[in-house]
């Protein structure tokens, strides 16, 4: 039986309406892992949508295209390329490719760090808009990142990189202090993402003004989830 659906025409406004006040789920697996297959990613996407996810975040061009064909919700697409520094949709070429793969939102590195192609974030957004009207989400690591990304013309601000760029400590759960800062200082919708490990974390993020909450590992990464339980059952072991 085909997993494809009748394609809906999503507008910028309808994508935002679908995500507002609801859960986004990131469906990703890392290279070499048992679930690293676009077909598996699509099945995972269908499963989380069946559970109520309002949008799906997917990584890699084939995964993005496969997920777009499999679910009738907005897809936030990205392309991770590299092992460190700016590696989330790092260049204009990557961003255009993600848009061409069918993503409804293009997520990219929204930090103030130098990008591999030498373009600024503002230049990347402006040139991307020459060829597509897709929404752009900036994955930020600090308030200064979020403010700069807002000035650069993005549509959504994510807390995705909080604790990973050296500007802020890596909190055990989501960086709720940063959420407060960005919500207070910025006018754009804020997507809370990064170490949202429990429903309580998600509820707290929404209570602090998040536009949407994105959960990945705690829902779609069984290797990590299993390790949490192993650590509880076998403290000090393994």
C-alpha positions, 0 to 999 in steps of 0.5 A: 500500500502506498504511503504517499498522500494527496499533496496539499498546497502549503502557504507561509501562513498555513504552515505557521498556523499549523505549527502555532501552539503545537508540537513539532517532532524531529525524525533523524538518525545518525550515519551508521545507526540501524534506523538511518534510512529514508524509508524508516524516517518516513515511517517514523514521521507517519507514526508521530503524526498519528500521535498528534505531531503538527509538523516534522523536522527531517535532515538530509535531502532524501529524507526531506523529500521522502517525509514530504511525500509521506505526511500531510503536515509541514516539514522543517528541512535541513542538511547537516554537512560537516562535523563541527562549527557551522554544519546545519544547512551551512551554505546558500547552496545547501539551503536552496537544495533543502527548499528544492527537496520540498521542505516547507521550512528551511532550517539553517545555522542562525549563529553569528559564526562565519559560514563556509561560503563566506556569506552572512546570514542576511545575504543567505536569506536574501539570496534564498528568497530570490528563488523560493518563498519558503519560511526560514528558521534560524537555529540559534545559540544565544540571544545575540544570535536570535537578535541578529537572525531577526535582523537578517530577515528569518521567519522563525527563531529556534533555540536549537544550538543553545549550549553548543556554540560556547556562548551559553552553558549546556543545560540538562534540559532545555535552556529556559533562561534563553527562552525567556530572553528571546521571547522578551526581546524578539518579535518573531515566533520562537521554537524551543528545541534542544534537550526537551526530554519530558512532557513537563519540559515541553509544557514549561517551554509553552508556558514561557511563550514558545510558539512551538516546541520541537522534540527529537531524541526523547521521541524518535531516538531509541538508542538514546532513550534505551541508554537512559533506562539502562543507566537507571537500571544498571547505575554504575554499570556498563 
